[in-house]
Amino acid sequence: MILRILVALCWAARFAPAQIPACKPVEGGRILGKHLAAALPAFQALPPDTLLGNMPPPGSTRTFRAPELASLAQRYSVRLDSPKEVCFEWAMEALNRDRMLDAMRASLPDSDVRIEIAETSLYPVPRGRLEFPRETLGKPASAAQKDPVLWRGAVIYDGDRRYSVWARVMVKTPCQRLLAVEALRPGQTIRPGQLRMEQGECFPAAGQPEQSPELLLGLVPTHPIPAGAEIRPGFLVPPNDVDRGDAVSVEVRSGAARLAFTAKAESAGRNGDFIAVRNPSSNRVFQARVEGKDKVLVQTDPLAAGL
């Protein structure tokens, strides 16, 4: 049995294709005489800076086949007995997480920022300078950041050429978080004691407006907020100047003429919004602009407006 296995292995080795030699790494966008001489010693007489070709993009190879090598040998009076193929590729390396972190910290120079890399692109990259611009850092669903976000970067190589890379990161910085002390209902104004500040860690947000319980008194939630939930930007808005069903004072302006009466709001809005208003006498609905608390304005011809 062992003899049969050995015979089979010998036959497999006999008919197996010859191993393709590895490509020679090159740093830079040009293949020079010194590169070819390092791969094929017969070309040692070739001037080192002789331009033989341009490198393809990283991840691709440039192959000099036998006829091309024979032509080069003839052109430069090089004796080449049996030319063989030779290929070149960009000098590549694995991404280094320490270098990635250094590039990320350069974009977030605050010493209190903590960055953790959860995942990175796995393909090799050309040798160069890593860059992770601040504007390509993704944003989490909330400032608390429960999951890593995508941060797109690049390796700057061969001058100003860019090779894309990415990472998924957790980014935290000390912050004050605004929380609801009790459940908050939409439309009900915020009262003292319903909000509190808590020290924690947040995703860094440039230009985030300052929030404090005192500054938010009188605002109203846009939706139900459970007790203990974080108050995020946009959760609280100024209350409506007019709510649906309110009695509103209507002023109609048409040139120098003025008309005033009381009507019923059919929709809600704040100062500057247009809302639907119903005339109780004619039962007709018209559009009016909110001008303050329970006040609306119509600036047109009263007959044309159908009031």
N, C-alpha and C positions, 0 to 999 in steps of 0.2 A: 504494500500500500504506500509506504513512504517513498519507494523507488518511483512509483507512478507519479506521485506529486512532484518529485524532483525533476522528472522528465518533462512534465507539463510546464513547470516554471522555466525550464531552459528554452523550450519552444516559444513561450510567451516573450521571453527576453529577446530572442532572436528576431522576432517579427515586430516588436514594439518600435514605434517611431523614435527617432533620435531626439533627445531633449533639446528644446529650443533655448539657446543661451539668453541670459537675462539682458535686458536693455541697460545701457549705460546712463546713469543719472547726469543731468546737466542743469546747472543753475544759470538762469538768464535766458533770453529769448533767441539767442543765436548759437548755431553749431559752428565751432571754429576748428582750425587745424589741430590745435592741442587736444581737443576732444577725440578727434579721429585717431590721432597718434597714440593716445592712451588706450584706445580700444584695439587698434591694429598697429603694432610696433613698426611695420614696414613703412608707415607714413611719418616716421620721426623727422625726416628731412623737410617736411612740410612746414612753412612758416606758421608759428603758433596762432597768430591773429587772422589767418586766412578764413574768410567767411565762406562756409560750405552750404549753409541753408538756415532757415528759420525754424524755430521749435513750434510744434502744434500746441493747442491748448493743453493744460495739465490734464492728465488722465489718458492722453493719446500718445502715440509714438511716431517717431520719424525713422524710417528704415532705409538704409543705403544697400541696395541689392548689388549682386556681383557685377552686372554690366556697368552700373553707375560707378562702382569702385574702380573697375578697370579703366573707365574713361578718366577718372580723377588721377589715377596712377600715370596714365599716358600724358595728361596735361602737365603734371608737375614732375615728370621724369622720375617716377618712383617705380622701383622694380617690385612687382606683385605677382608671385608665382601662381597662387591659387586663391583668388579673392573669395571671401565668404561674406555673407550678409552681416551687417552690424546695425543695431537700432539704438536710438537715444530717446530718453523720456525726461520729463521734468523731475528734478530732485524733490521727492515728496516726503512728508513726515506725518505722524499722528498728531492730532490736536493735543496740546498740553493744557490741562485745566488750570494750572497755576498761572500760565501766561494769559489765559482767557480771563481769569479773575482780575489780573492786573489791568487788562484793557477795559474791563467793565468798571472797575473802581475809578479809572481815569475819567469816565463819563459821569460817575456819581461820586464826586470828590468829598462829599460829607463824610467825616470820619465815623459818624454814628450809623451809617448805612451798613447793614449786614446782607451779604449776597451768598446764596447757596445754589450751586449748579446741580440740578436734578438729572439732566439728560443733555447730551450733545450729539451733533452730527458725527458719524463714525468713519466717514470716508477720509482718506489721506488728503493733505493739503500741501500746496507749494510752500517753501520756506519764505517767510516774510513777516511783516508787522501785523499783529492782530488789532482789529478795530471793532468796537461795539458802540455805535452812536446812541446817544440818549433817546433820540426821536424814533428809533426802531425798536425800542423796548415796548412790548405789549402791555395792556392794562388789564388788571384783574376785574372780576365782576363786582368786587367791593374792596374798600381800603384794607379790610382784614386779610385779604389774599389767602384763601384756603388751598389753592392749587397753583402750581408753577405756571408762569407765563412765558410766551415765546419771545426771545430776543435774537434778532437777526444781526449778524456781523459779517465781517469780511477779512480776508488775508490780503494785505497790500504787498504785491510782489512785482519784480521786474519794473521798477519805476512806480507807475501809478495804476497798474492793472489790479483788478479786484477779483477775488475768488470767494464766493459766498459760503458762509458757515452759519450755524445756528445753535442755540442752546435754550433749554427750558430752565427757568430760574425762579427762586424765591427771593424777593427783595424786601427787607424790613428796615424800618427806622423808628425810633421812639416817637410816640405821638400821644395826644389826648383824644380819646374817642368819646363822642356824645351818644348817650344811651337813654332810652325811655325808661323811666322809673315805673310807670304803670301803662296799661293798655291805652292807646290813643285812638280816638275815633275820627273819621273824616268830618271836616266842617266844624269841629269844636276847637275853639282857640286854646292855645297852649297857656297854661297857668303856672305860676311859681311852684316849684317842687315836683313838676312832672318830668323834668329832664335833669341829668347829672353828667359830669365829666369823669372819665376813667383813664388812668395811665395804661398804655399798652404799646403794641407795635403795629405799624401800618405800612402799606405800600407808599413810597414817596410820591407825592403829587405836587408838581410845580405850580405855584400860584393858587393853591387851595385856599378858599376864603376862610377867614377866621370864624369859628362858631363857638358860641357859649350859650348856656341856658338863658342868660339875661337878654342877649341879642335876639332871641327867637320867641320871646313872649309875645302873644297876640297873633302869631301865625297859626295856620291850620294844617293838619295832615292831608295829603292828597289821597291816602288810602289807609286802611286799618294798620296800626303798628303795634305788635305785641309787646308786653312788658319785657325789658331786657334787650330789645333789639337795638341795633346801631342806627342812629339817625344819619342818613346820607344826604348829600346835596340833592335838592329837588323833592325830598320827602315832605318838606314844609313850605308853604307858600302864603302870601298875604291873603287875608279873608276877602270874600267877594264884597264889593260895594252894594251889589244888588243880588238877592237870591230869588229863585223862582217862587212866585206866589206873593212876593212883596208888593205893597202899594208904593208906586213911584210917582214923583212929581215930574210931569212932562212939560218942557218948554219948547215951543215951536217958534222958530225964527224964519221970517220970510221978508228980506229987505229990512225996512224999519218997523214992520209989524211984529207983534209978539202975541203969543197965545199960550196960556197955561191951563193945565187941567191935571187930574189924577187918573192914573191907569194902573193896570196889573202887569207885573213882569211875568213873561212866559218862559224865560230862560235866565240864567245867572251870568254875571260878569263883573270884571273890575274896571276901574277908571280907564277910559279909552276904548273898551270893548264895545262892539255892537251886539245888542240883544233884541229878542222879540218882545214886544209890548202889546197888550190888548186894550183897546178903547172900550170901557164898560158901556158907553152909550150906544155906539154903533156895532160893538162886538167884532170889529175889524182888528187884525193883527198887523203891526208895522214894525219897522226897524228903527232903533234909536241908539245913540251913543251914550254910554255911561259917563256922567260928568261929576260923580261924587256919590256919597252915601245916599241911596234911594233917590237919585236924581238922574234924569236922562234928557237928551237934547235931540231935536229934529230940526235940521236947518234946510228947509225947502219950501215949496209952495204947498200950503195945507190942502188945497183942493186936489192937487196932483198926487199928493201923498195918500189921499183917501183916508184921512183921519176921521 
